[in-house]
Amino acid sequence: MKVLFNTYPSAFQSIGGGEIQLLKTKEYLEKLGIEVKLFDQWKDKITDYDIFHSFSTHSETAKLLEFVKSKGVPIVISTIFWTIGEFAIKDKNIKNSDKMKIFAKSMIDKYFTKLSPTKSILEIANILLPNGIAERDKIIDVFKIDKKKFKIIPNGVDKKYANTSPEMFNEKYGLEDFVLSVGAIGPRKNQFNLIRALKGEDIPIVLIGSTNDKNYLDLCKREGGKNVHILGFVDEKMLMSAYAACKTFALLGWYETPGLTALEAGLAGVNVVITNVGTTKEYFKNYVQYVNFDDIEDVKEKVVASFNSPKNDKLKKHILKNFTWEKTAEKTLEAYERVL
């Protein structure tokens, strides 16, 4: 079986969970003997492949997918979808012009679906692969796609995150027993509310992640002061060490499906606090603290409680049993076989 992987053109300019999902799915499918190629428009002939697998429903992929369909190559789409219009409008840290763009897209998606490129992308696919039941149901609610068209593929994590050491991180940064948040720094991941919630608590905060939003980054720096350490992008070894060094991991995004970094942190044995929006409860069950990301008092209460609680390995065992990239690859291969 030969498979082409694709995503929208600007995806890898700022690597996040969707990009990691793509790369890890490729890696572990190859371990099952599947030939997977990252689509190169200059060299690859689409009809030489059995499956065209696109990650996300970004509008920039719509025209290409129409071409793939015209060539008779089956299309698989990992949807990585959630509506964000209602969150963007409420967030005071987003420029009004950006709010209106996001809100307008959400309105087109929900009420003027014939104009929505997302709708056409979902319809053109042979099979849709959301990361959870809540994501599937959100797509059905907004776009009225037939439930039979879906196969749920859980996100995964590398088993090596179960064996981490804090030494590398401690030696470089001199920090331990802190709250860690990992993700692209910007409104969607909501680091500012974490900083606001812990202001005055004398609990160090470490933010790891790249950003395309300098205004938001500056806002976090001004609000956080010396108690907030913004490290930018770090390599995987340093990230693993950071998980081991922290006391609590917090992911307070507008939504998560479910948040790959939270899975990594959980496998590293860390206490986790996470948003209650998205597929998080499907993955983390009763092993974590759930918060209303927009409620500063709720965030403060849950993060401080988590920080003061001892670590345990219950979440680690749960993740190892249910959410590894091996399982993701096996279920993805089942989806390919169903389409073919």
Summary of the structure (lengths in Angstrom):
residues: 340
radius of gyration: 20.0
end to end distance: 10.0
largest distance: 60.1
contacts: 1146
relative contact order: 0.14
helix: 51%
strand: 14%
